[in-house]
Amino acid sequence: MIKQENEKLCNLDYLLAMVNGKKHLIIEIMDVFLKQIPEELIIIDQAIIKEDFATIKSYAHTMKSSVSIMSIKSLVPILKEMEDLSEKSTDIERIQELNKILNLLCSIAIEEVEEEKLLM
């Protein structure tokens, strides 16, 4: 699941097609992603500490949209499993494991988006 050395997590082809290559829109969407994802990760981290399954479920669901726009396909099954486990209010240990992977991959994705934004 962890990416290979030269493999990118993000694939901006979908985003480029969605906005017909309009750079100002791409940059706006990147800015939202770069602001929103770290905030959502903090909320999920805090919710896991409190075992607040409703919040974990809600934010895992919301993040699926954000990562889908950036075509970060490897995060979708992680978020889906977190959402499913939270819906059942079960297996906080597994949610914690998934969250570690989520945080790691999101930090890589954020770096990639920041790099791509500089190239715009």
Buried (B, 14 or more C-beta within 10 A) or exposed (E): EEEEEEEBBBEBEEBBEBBEEEEEBBEEBBEEBBEEBBEBBEBBBEBBEEEBBEBBBBBBBBBBEBBBBBBBEBBBEBBBBBBEBBBEEEBBEEBEBBBEBBBEBBEBBBEBBEEBBEEE
